[in-house]
Amino acid sequence: MTTAGAVSLIAASSASAAQGDSPDPELFIDESIRNGVLPGAILIASKHGKIRIRHTAGTYCGLAGRTLPLTPDVRHCFYSYSKLVSATVVVMAHQDGLIDYDTPVSHYIPEFTGGGKDAITIRHLLTHSAGIPGVPLGAVTTEEGWLQALKAVCAAHTEWEPGSRTAYHAVSGLFTAASAVRRVMGNKSWEQICRERLFEPIGAHTLSFELPADSIPTAITPQPKEIPASLARAFGLAGHPAGGCMGTAEDALKVLQLHLNGGTWGRKRLLSKDSLEEMHRVQYAKQIAEDRAANRPTRHEPWGLGPLMRGEGPKVGGHDWFGFKNQNSPGIFGHAGIDTVIGVADPATGCALMFACTNSPATNQATIDIRNGVTDRVFAKLG
């Protein structure tokens, strides 16, 4: 079957699920692999904290070859799903009184001034409304690289008045927020802060903002034309708070589960109730409602402090790409990682899923179809 035919098959299957059928998500993934839409994928899904679906199929590209059998212990780069991970740690810093959401960033990073940046706050950075979306940042796997990236954001000029609209900040927003947290925590590395505050407390031992050793099986996605000699040459976003978290899919699911647990893990509270509620509040809900009432395009998207939220009313931007196109529960939240990763959770049903594929689908529409096809089937099966 051609790629176009496979994409059509997925689209038709997604439509079927939306009409009330509940086909098996594992079979849907297997069929997608057989039809050449994906080389491999892993799906981990839970309900009320218990894993109900573990499915790994197909192959991945790693340093040892292009068609290695995918197994649950293979590490993945989570790309922009890293934003949800990093934002969780920023919120922890806020609840401990180390930063304030509405204090100018220049209070924490004095050199972050000029060019319209003086009004930018941590809240703006977490909601893609800061106005500095296109700042090019290099690798931050070393402290020197981090400082060079910080110089770049400090030299940037805003493209709009902070808070007046949102547009996706691929790297600059979470990087700057993390830099502020580092400053108030004695310039500890972001890796150390995340490990102490989040990774170790929830037992997500594989999660890291450092590259795995070359000897650790790691999926290189999107798949390159030529296999690199080392992982350092495969992931340009390594170390970035906005795109460089790596680990197993099961450990990435634990971050979603912490949110579904109401901020607790075992007997320990990591996020207060108030912190979690604010993190999951659509920050520009009032502005979105005003634009709808005036029958004009919405200037803002339904971001919480890190996650994209489903929110109330008609869908507003991003839901298709993030995997909850057909879901209507207002509390659904999650994040995508380029076109290979999604993490989605629904507090109303207690369901969460991590889905990672081992290469980019052929088109954006194919990505949307398979993501929503997986999400729809998981929620139908577990909800």
C-alpha positions in Angstrom: 0.0 0.0 0.0 1.2 3.5 -0.8 1.9 6.1 2.0 -1.1 8.1 0.7 -3.2 5.0 1.0 -2.0 4.3 4.5 -2.7 7.9 5.6 -6.2 7.6 4.1 -6.7 4.4 6.0 -5.7 6.0 9.3 -8.0 9.0 8.6 -10.9 6.7 8.0 -10.2 4.7 11.1 -10.0 7.9 13.2 -13.3 9.0 11.8 -14.8 5.6 12.8 -13.6 6.0 16.3 -15.0 9.5 16.6 -18.4 8.0 15.6 -18.5 5.8 18.6 -16.5 2.6 17.7 -13.8 1.6 20.1 -11.2 -0.4 18.1 -8.1 -1.6 19.9 -5.2 1.0 20.1 -2.6 -1.7 19.9 -4.0 -3.1 16.7 -4.3 0.4 15.3 -0.6 1.0 15.9 0.4 -2.4 14.5 -1.7 -1.7 11.3 0.0 1.7 10.9 3.4 0.0 11.1 2.4 -2.7 8.6 1.2 0.0 6.2 4.5 1.9 6.4 3.2 4.9 8.2 5.6 4.3 11.1 8.7 2.1 11.5 7.9 1.6 15.2 6.1 3.0 18.2 5.5 2.7 21.9 2.3 3.3 23.8 2.1 3.4 27.6 -1.3 4.2 29.1 -2.7 4.2 32.6 -5.9 4.7 34.6 -5.9 5.8 38.2 -2.2 5.3 38.4 -2.2 1.7 37.1 -0.7 0.9 33.7 -3.3 -0.7 31.6 -1.7 -0.7 28.2 2.0 -1.5 27.4 2.6 -1.9 23.7 5.8 -1.7 21.8 6.1 -2.6 18.1 8.3 -2.2 15.1 11.9 -0.9 14.9 13.9 2.2 15.7 17.1 3.8 14.4 20.0 3.8 16.8 23.7 4.1 16.8 23.9 0.3 16.2 21.6 0.3 13.1 18.5 1.5 11.4 16.1 -1.4 12.0 16.7 -2.3 15.6 13.8 -4.0 17.4 12.1 -1.4 19.6 11.8 -2.4 23.3 10.3 -0.6 26.3 13.8 0.2 27.7 14.8 2.2 24.7 15.3 5.9 25.5 13.6 8.6 23.5 14.1 12.4 23.1 10.8 14.0 24.2 11.5 17.3 22.4 8.8 19.8 23.4 7.1 17.4 25.9 10.2 18.6 27.8 8.3 21.9 28.3 5.7 20.2 30.5 8.5 18.5 32.5 10.4 21.8 33.0 7.3 23.9 33.7 6.5 21.5 36.5 9.8 22.2 38.1 9.4 26.0 37.6 6.0 25.8 39.4 7.7 23.9 42.2 10.2 26.9 42.5 7.3 29.3 42.6 5.4 27.4 45.4 8.6 27.5 47.4 8.7 31.3 47.1 11.9 31.4 45.0 10.2 33.1 42.0 7.0 35.0 41.4 5.0 34.6 38.2 4.3 38.3 37.7 7.6 39.8 38.7 9.7 41.0 35.7 12.3 38.4 34.7 14.9 41.2 35.0 14.5 40.9 38.8 16.1 37.5 38.6 18.3 38.0 35.5 19.3 41.7 35.6 20.8 41.7 32.1 17.4 40.7 30.7 16.4 44.3 29.8 15.8 46.5 26.9 14.3 45.7 23.5 10.8 45.6 25.1 11.7 42.8 27.4 11.4 44.7 30.7 7.7 43.8 31.0 8.3 40.1 30.4 7.4 37.9 33.4 7.7 34.2 34.2 4.0 33.8 33.4 4.6 35.2 29.9 7.4 32.7 29.4 5.3 29.7 30.4 2.3 30.7 28.2 4.1 31.6 25.0 3.1 35.2 25.3 6.5 36.8 26.0 7.0 38.1 22.5 10.4 36.5 21.9 9.5 33.3 20.0 12.2 33.3 17.3 15.5 33.7 19.2 18.0 31.2 17.8 19.8 29.3 20.6 22.7 26.9 20.3 23.5 23.8 22.2 23.5 24.0 26.0 25.1 20.7 26.9 27.9 22.7 28.6 27.8 25.7 31.0 29.5 27.8 28.3 26.8 26.9 25.8 24.1 27.8 28.4 25.7 31.2 29.0 25.9 31.9 25.3 22.2 31.0 24.9 21.4 33.3 27.8 23.2 36.1 26.1 21.1 35.6 23.0 17.8 35.9 24.8 19.1 38.9 26.7 19.9 40.6 23.4 16.5 39.8 21.9 13.9 42.4 21.0 10.2 41.6 21.5 8.0 41.1 18.5 4.8 42.2 20.3 3.8 43.6 23.7 4.2 40.9 26.3 0.9 39.3 27.1 -1.0 40.8 24.2 -1.0 37.5 22.2 0.5 34.1 22.1 2.6 32.3 19.5 4.7 29.2 20.2 8.1 29.9 21.7 9.9 26.7 20.6 13.0 27.1 22.8 13.3 30.6 24.3 10.4 30.7 26.8 11.2 27.7 28.9 14.9 28.3 28.6 14.6 31.8 30.0 12.3 30.6 32.8 14.7 27.8 33.7 17.6 30.3 33.7 15.7 32.5 36.2 15.2 29.4 38.5 18.9 28.5 38.2 19.8 32.1 39.3 17.8 31.9 42.5 19.1 28.4 43.2 22.8 29.2 43.1 23.3 28.4 39.4 22.8 24.7 39.9 22.5 22.9 36.6 19.1 22.4 35.2 19.7 18.7 35.3 20.5 18.7 39.0 17.5 20.9 39.8 15.1 18.6 37.9 16.7 15.5 39.3 16.4 16.6 42.9 12.9 18.2 42.6 11.2 15.9 40.2 13.0 12.9 38.7 14.1 11.2 41.9 11.0 11.9 43.9 8.7 10.2 41.3 11.2 7.4 40.5 11.7 8.5 36.9 15.3 7.5 37.0 15.9 7.4 33.2 14.6 11.0 32.7 17.5 13.4 32.2 18.5 16.6 30.4 21.9 15.0 29.7 22.6 12.8 26.8 22.5 9.1 27.5 25.8 7.3 27.1 26.3 5.9 23.5 26.1 2.4 24.9 22.4 3.0 26.1 19.8 2.1 23.4 18.4 5.4 22.2 16.0 6.1 19.3 17.3 8.7 17.0 14.3 10.6 15.8 13.6 11.9 13.2 15.7 9.3 11.5 18.7 10.8 9.8 20.0 10.0 6.3 23.2 8.8 7.8 23.6 7.3 11.3 25.8 9.6 13.4 28.9 8.4 15.2 27.5 9.5 18.6 24.3 10.7 20.2 26.0 14.1 20.7 25.7 14.6 16.9 22.1 13.5 16.8 20.3 15.8 19.2 20.8 19.6 18.8 18.3 20.4 21.6 20.1 18.2 24.1 20.0 19.9 27.5 17.4 22.5 26.6 14.6 22.8 29.1 12.2 23.3 26.2 13.2 20.3 24.2 16.1 18.2 25.6 14.6 15.8 28.1 15.3 12.1 27.4 14.3 8.8 28.9 11.9 5.9 28.6 8.2 6.5 27.7 7.2 4.9 31.0 9.2 7.4 33.0 7.8 10.3 31.0 4.3 9.0 31.8 5.1 9.5 35.5 5.1 13.3 35.1 1.6 13.2 33.8 0.6 10.8 36.6 2.0 13.3 39.2 -0.5 15.8 37.9 -3.3 13.3 37.9 -2.4 12.4 41.5 -3.1 16.0 42.5 0.5 16.8 43.0 1.3 13.8 45.3 3.6 10.8 44.8 3.2 8.1 47.3 3.0 9.8 50.7 4.9 12.9 49.6 3.3 16.1 48.2 5.4 17.7 45.5 2.9 20.2 44.1 0.4 22.0 46.3 -3.3 22.0 45.4 -3.2 25.7 44.6 0.0 25.4 42.5 -1.5 22.6 40.5 -4.8 24.4 40.0 -3.0 27.6 38.7 -0.8 25.5 36.4 -3.9 24.0 34.9 -5.9 27.2 34.6 -6.3 28.5 31.1 -4.3 31.7 31.6 -5.9 33.8 28.9 -9.5 32.4 29.2 -10.9 35.9 29.6 -9.2 37.2 26.5 -10.2 34.1 24.5 -13.9 34.6 25.6 -13.7 38.3 24.7 -12.4 37.6 21.2 -15.1 34.9 20.7 -17.9 37.3 21.8 -16.6 39.9 19.3 -16.5 37.3 16.6 -12.9 37.9 15.9 -9.9 35.5 15.7 -8.6 34.6 19.1 -5.3 36.3 20.0 -4.4 33.6 22.6 -4.3 29.9 22.8 -5.5 27.9 25.9 -2.2 27.5 27.7 -1.9 26.7 31.3 1.5 27.3 32.9 3.3 24.8 30.7 0.6 22.4 29.4 -1.9 23.1 26.6 -5.4 22.7 28.0 -8.6 21.7 26.3 -10.5 24.4 28.1 -14.2 25.3 27.7 -16.0 26.1 24.5 -14.9 25.6 20.9 -11.4 24.3 20.3 -8.7 27.0 20.0 -5.5 26.1 18.2 -3.1 23.2 18.8 -5.6 20.6 19.9 -5.3 18.6 16.7 -1.5 18.5 16.8 -1.4 17.7 20.5 -3.7 14.7 20.2 -7.0 15.7 21.7 -8.8 16.9 18.6 -11.9 14.8 19.4 -11.9 15.1 23.2 -14.3 17.5 25.0 -13.4 17.1 28.6 -12.3 20.7 29.6 -9.5 19.5 31.9 -7.6 17.4 29.3 -4.1 18.6 29.1 -0.8 17.6 27.6 2.1 18.4 25.3 3.5 17.3 22.0 7.2 16.8 21.0 7.7 17.7 17.4 5.9 15.1 15.3 7.0 12.0 17.2 5.8 12.3 20.8 2.6 13.2 22.7 1.7 13.0 26.4 -2.0 13.5 27.2 -4.0 13.1 30.4 -7.6 13.6 31.5 -8.3 14.3 35.2 -12.0 13.5 34.7 -11.3 9.9 33.9 -7.9 9.5 35.5 -6.4 8.3 32.2 -3.0 9.2 30.8 -0.9 8.1 27.9 2.6 8.5 26.4 2.9 7.8 22.7 6.3 7.9 20.9 7.0 6.9 17.3 10.4 6.2 15.9 10.3 8.5 12.8 8.4 11.4 11.6 5.2 10.5 9.6 5.2 11.6 6.0 3.0 14.6 6.4 1.6 16.8 9.2 -1.9 15.4 8.5 -0.6 11.9 9.0 0.9 13.0 12.3 -2.5 14.5 13.4 -4.4 11.4 12.2 -2.3 8.9 14.1 -2.0 10.9 17.2 -5.7 11.4 17.5 -6.4 7.9 16.4 -4.3 6.6 19.3 -5.7 9.1 21.9 -9.3 8.4 20.8 -8.8 4.6 21.1 -7.0 4.7 24.4 -9.7 7.0 26.0 -12.4 4.8 24.6 -10.8 1.7 25.9 -9.9 2.9 29.4 -12.4 5.7 30.0 
